[in-house]
Every structure is written in structure tokens, then in C-alpha cells.
Amino acid sequence: VQLQASGGGLVQAGGSLRLSCEASGRTFMYGMGWFRQAPGNEREFVAAISWSGGNTNYADSVKGRFTISRDNTKNTVYLQMNSLKPEDTAVYYCAAHLRAGIAVKRDTYNYWGQGTQVTVSS
């Protein structure tokens, strides 16, 4: 499975961005997630979604501002980010795992995309 993330960029605080992650290759029933890593920090969980899209989970820091969704007909997962803050600045990674349901732990994920930079200016 190959994951291609896109949609990052530079935005002012309070603005919005939508990240996309397209899966190719052996696209079976994967749970998907988004993680982010700021310079000097560990890669942290942001959001996750089950294969069906029926279950989602968010980090407390993004609840109410970010929305994860998926379109299985396009093998694509999205992360809509609203009310962005400077502390959201990071490289955002999408990931896929083979377990049922959703996953919040980095070690659960089997496949990772290359990352897309999000920079929020104050």
C-alpha cells in the first residue's frame, strides 16, 4: 500500500486547510489516521477513522476544529482543519492499519505516507 498525502501549505491563524491522503496498491479494509510532527517533538496522534467511516477519534487539541472523513470509492481520506493555530504547525502524516476499528497509537499503523507541511502564521 502506498499513501500519498497532499494539501499542506502556509495559512494565517484562523484559516483553514484540507489535507488529502490517497491510497494505492493493495487497498483493502484499512483504518486510517493522521499524525503530525513538529520540529523537536515526537510524532503525535491527530485523528483516526474506521474503514466504514462510522467511527472517528480526535486528539483533544484538535477536537471541534478538525474533521476526518473518507471516500472509499476514491481510496482517499481527508482532514479538514479549521480555526488553525500556530501550534498546529507541523508535518502531517497519513497512515493505515489492518485492524478493525480505529487506532490512536502510532505503533498500530502498518503504512505511512511521506508527509505534508502545514505552517500556520500568527
Backbone as numpy.savetxt, mean C-alpha at the origin, in Angstrom:
# Nx Ny Nz CAx CAy CAz Cx Cy Cz
5.22 -13.99 -9.08 4.38 -12.80 -9.08 5.26 -11.56 -9.08
4.94 -10.65 -9.96 5.65 -9.36 -9.99 4.66 -8.25 -9.63
5.13 -7.33 -8.82 4.29 -6.22 -8.37 4.92 -4.92 -8.83
4.12 -4.09 -9.46 4.60 -2.81 -9.98 3.80 -1.69 -9.34
4.46 -0.93 -8.47 3.80 0.19 -7.79 4.02 1.48 -8.57
3.03 2.35 -8.54 3.13 3.63 -9.22 2.22 4.64 -8.53
2.37 5.91 -8.92 1.48 6.94 -8.42 2.08 7.87 -7.39
3.31 7.61 -6.98 3.94 8.48 -6.01 4.27 9.83 -6.61
4.69 10.76 -5.75 5.05 12.08 -6.24 5.20 13.06 -5.10
5.26 14.34 -5.48 5.40 15.43 -4.51 4.06 16.14 -4.39
3.60 16.31 -3.16 2.31 16.96 -2.93 2.43 17.83 -1.68
1.63 18.88 -1.63 1.62 19.73 -0.44 0.79 19.09 0.66
1.08 19.46 1.87 0.30 18.98 3.02 -1.17 19.29 2.79
-2.01 18.32 3.12 -3.44 18.45 2.90 -3.90 17.92 1.56
-2.97 17.62 0.69 -3.30 17.12 -0.63 -3.55 15.63 -0.65
-3.75 15.11 -1.87 -4.09 13.70 -2.06 -3.23 13.07 -3.14
-3.04 11.78 -3.01 -2.41 10.96 -4.03 -3.09 9.60 -4.05
-3.06 8.95 -5.21 -3.54 7.58 -5.29 -2.42 6.70 -5.83
-2.03 5.73 -5.03 -1.03 4.76 -5.44 -1.73 3.55 -6.06
-1.06 2.96 -7.04 -1.56 1.74 -7.67 -0.49 0.67 -7.61
-0.92 -0.57 -7.54 0.00 -1.69 -7.55 -0.60 -2.78 -8.44
0.03 -3.03 -9.57 -0.47 -4.02 -10.50 0.34 -5.30 -10.37
-0.36 -6.41 -10.26 0.28 -7.71 -10.14 0.27 -8.41 -11.48
1.35 -9.10 -11.78 1.44 -9.87 -13.01 2.10 -11.20 -12.69
2.02 -12.10 -13.63 2.57 -13.43 -13.40 1.49 -14.36 -12.88
1.83 -15.15 -11.89 0.88 -16.11 -11.33 -0.02 -15.41 -10.31
-1.04 -14.76 -10.79 -1.90 -13.96 -9.91 -3.03 -14.81 -9.37
-2.77 -15.53 -8.30 -3.80 -16.30 -7.63 -4.46 -15.43 -6.58
-5.02 -16.08 -5.58 -5.77 -15.32 -4.58 -4.82 -14.78 -3.51
-4.35 -13.59 -3.73 -3.41 -12.99 -2.79 -4.08 -11.93 -1.93
-3.74 -11.96 -0.65 -4.02 -10.80 0.17 -2.96 -9.76 -0.15
-3.30 -8.50 -0.07 -2.37 -7.45 -0.46 -2.21 -6.44 0.67
-1.09 -5.74 0.64 -0.87 -4.72 1.65 0.03 -3.62 1.14
0.02 -2.51 1.85 0.93 -1.41 1.60 1.76 -1.17 2.86
3.04 -0.97 2.66 3.96 -0.62 3.73 4.70 0.64 3.31
5.36 1.28 4.26 6.16 2.46 3.91 7.42 2.49 4.75
8.43 3.14 4.20 9.70 3.24 4.90 10.28 4.63 4.69
10.43 5.35 5.79 11.06 6.66 5.76 12.55 6.49 6.06
13.38 7.42 5.63 14.83 7.31 5.87 15.14 7.12 7.35
15.95 6.11 7.64 16.35 5.83 9.01 15.35 5.06 9.84
14.20 4.75 9.22 13.15 4.03 9.95 12.96 2.62 9.41
12.29 1.80 10.22 11.92 0.46 9.77 10.76 0.58 8.79
10.62 -0.45 7.96 9.46 -0.51 7.07 8.24 -0.82 7.93
7.21 0.00 7.80 6.03 -0.14 8.66 4.77 -0.40 7.86
3.85 -1.08 8.53 2.56 -1.41 7.94 1.72 -0.16 7.77
1.00 -0.08 6.64 0.08 1.03 6.38 -1.35 0.53 6.25
-1.58 -0.44 5.36 -2.94 -0.91 5.12 -2.88 -2.29 4.48
-3.96 -3.05 4.66 -4.05 -4.38 4.08 -5.47 -4.66 3.64
-5.60 -5.56 2.66 -6.91 -5.91 2.14 -6.91 -7.39 1.79
-8.03 -8.05 2.05 -8.15 -9.46 1.73 -8.36 -9.65 0.23
-8.28 -10.93 -0.21 -8.45 -11.22 -1.63 -9.79 -10.70 -2.16
-10.84 -10.90 -1.40 -12.17 -10.50 -1.86 -12.39 -9.00 -1.77
-11.55 -8.33 -0.96 -11.77 -6.91 -0.72 -12.73 -6.65 0.42
-13.25 -7.72 1.01 -14.24 -7.56 2.05 -13.69 -7.17 3.41
-12.42 -7.43 3.61 -11.78 -7.09 4.88 -10.59 -6.17 4.65
-10.49 -5.14 5.48 -9.37 -4.21 5.41 -8.86 -3.92 6.81
-7.65 -3.41 6.88 -7.05 -3.04 8.15 -6.09 -1.89 7.90
-6.02 -0.97 8.85 -5.18 0.21 8.67 -4.33 0.47 9.92
-3.18 1.04 9.69 -2.39 1.55 10.81 -3.13 2.73 11.43
-2.99 2.89 12.73 -3.70 3.98 13.42 -3.34 5.34 12.83
-2.11 5.48 12.37 -1.63 6.77 11.88 -2.31 7.21 10.58
-2.96 6.27 9.88 -3.58 6.63 8.59 -5.09 6.42 8.58
-5.64 5.87 9.64 -7.09 5.63 9.70 -7.86 6.92 9.46
-8.87 6.81 8.61 -9.70 7.98 8.31 -9.15 8.85 7.21
-7.89 8.62 6.82 -7.28 9.42 5.75 -6.95 8.57 4.52
-6.56 7.33 4.72 -6.17 6.44 3.63 -7.25 5.38 3.42
-7.41 4.96 2.17 -8.35 3.89 1.84 -7.68 2.92 0.88
-7.70 1.64 1.25 -7.16 0.60 0.37 -8.33 -0.07 -0.34
-8.13 -0.37 -1.60 -9.17 -1.04 -2.38 -8.49 -1.88 -3.45
-9.27 -2.71 -4.14 -8.69 -3.54 -5.19 -9.68 -3.80 -6.29
-9.17 -4.03 -7.47 -9.97 -4.41 -8.62 -9.34 -5.69 -9.15
-9.95 -6.82 -8.82 -9.35 -8.10 -9.21 -9.43 -8.36 -10.71
-10.32 -7.68 -11.40 -10.38 -7.84 -12.87 -9.15 -7.21 -13.52
-8.52 -6.29 -12.80 -7.32 -5.62 -13.31 -6.06 -6.04 -12.54
-6.22 -6.96 -11.60 -5.09 -7.40 -10.76 -4.37 -6.20 -10.13
-5.15 -5.25 -9.66 -4.58 -4.00 -9.16 -5.15 -3.64 -7.79
-4.27 -3.18 -6.93 -4.64 -2.68 -5.61 -4.32 -1.19 -5.56
-5.17 -0.44 -4.89 -5.01 1.01 -4.81 -4.86 1.45 -3.35
-4.19 2.56 -3.18 -4.15 3.22 -1.88 -4.45 4.69 -2.10
-5.67 5.09 -1.75 -6.07 6.48 -1.84 -5.63 7.19 -0.57
-4.82 8.21 -0.73 -4.27 8.92 0.43 -4.76 10.36 0.40
-5.54 10.72 1.41 -6.08 12.07 1.53 -5.51 12.75 2.77
-5.66 14.06 2.82 -5.18 14.84 3.98 -3.75 14.47 4.34
-2.91 14.45 3.36 -1.53 14.02 3.57 -0.78 14.98 4.47
0.12 14.39 5.26 0.93 15.14 6.21 2.42 14.95 5.88
3.26 15.87 6.28 4.71 15.68 6.04 5.24 14.36 6.59
4.67 13.89 7.69 5.13 12.63 8.27 4.72 11.41 7.46
3.91 11.59 6.42 3.59 10.50 5.50 4.68 10.31 4.45
5.65 11.21 4.41 6.74 11.10 3.45 7.51 9.81 3.66
7.63 9.01 2.59 8.29 7.72 2.67 8.29 7.08 1.29
9.01 5.98 1.17 8.85 5.11 0.01 7.76 4.11 0.36
6.78 4.01 -0.50 5.65 3.12 -0.27 5.82 1.85 -1.11
5.63 0.72 -0.44 5.78 -0.58 -1.07 4.46 -1.35 -1.03
4.12 -1.99 -2.13 3.00 -2.92 -2.08 3.57 -4.33 -1.94
2.75 -5.20 -1.38 3.19 -6.56 -1.11 2.00 -7.51 -1.21
2.32 -8.79 -1.44 1.27 -9.81 -1.56 1.62 -11.02 -0.70
0.60 -11.67 -0.18 0.83 -12.89 0.61 -0.20 -13.94 0.23
0.10 -15.18 0.59 -0.70 -16.32 0.15 -1.72 -16.79 1.18
-1.74 -16.18 2.34 -2.65 -16.65 3.39 -4.04 -16.10 3.18
-5.01 -16.77 3.78 -6.38 -16.26 3.75 -6.46 -15.01 4.62
-7.36 -14.15 4.29 -7.60 -12.97 5.10 -6.59 -11.87 4.89
-6.41 -11.04 5.92 -5.50 -9.91 5.84 -4.29 -10.15 6.72
-3.23 -9.42 6.48 -2.00 -9.58 7.25 -1.39 -8.21 7.50
-0.91 -8.01 8.72 -0.29 -6.73 9.08 1.19 -6.85 9.33
1.69 -8.08 9.44 3.11 -8.28 9.72 3.91 -8.39 8.43
5.01 -7.68 8.39 5.85 -7.66 7.22 6.30 -9.07 6.83
6.63 -9.91 7.79 7.18 -11.24 7.52 6.16 -12.17 6.87
4.89 -11.83 6.93 3.84 -12.66 6.34 3.84 -12.57 4.81
4.35 -11.48 4.30 4.26 -11.22 2.87 5.36 -11.95 2.08
4.94 -12.50 0.93 5.84 -13.31 0.11 6.46 -12.53 -1.05
5.75 -11.53 -1.53 6.21 -10.80 -2.71 6.14 -9.30 -2.45
7.12 -8.57 -2.99 7.21 -7.13 -2.78 7.43 -6.40 -4.10
6.81 -5.24 -4.22 7.06 -4.36 -5.34 8.30 -3.53 -5.09
8.63 -2.68 -6.06 9.88 -1.93 -6.00 9.80 -0.64 -5.20
8.61 -0.19 -4.87 8.46 1.03 -4.10 8.26 2.25 -4.95
7.49 3.19 -4.40 7.26 4.46 -5.07 7.37 5.57 -4.02
8.07 6.65 -4.37 8.35 7.71 -3.41 7.16 8.65 -3.28
6.79 8.92 -2.04 5.77 9.93 -1.72 6.43 10.98 -0.85
6.36 12.23 -1.29 6.94 13.34 -0.54 5.86 14.37 -0.30
5.65 14.70 0.97 4.64 15.69 1.35 5.35 16.90 1.92
5.17 18.03 1.28 5.83 19.25 1.73 4.91 20.02 2.68
5.52 20.72 3.62 4.73 21.48 4.60 4.45 22.89 4.12
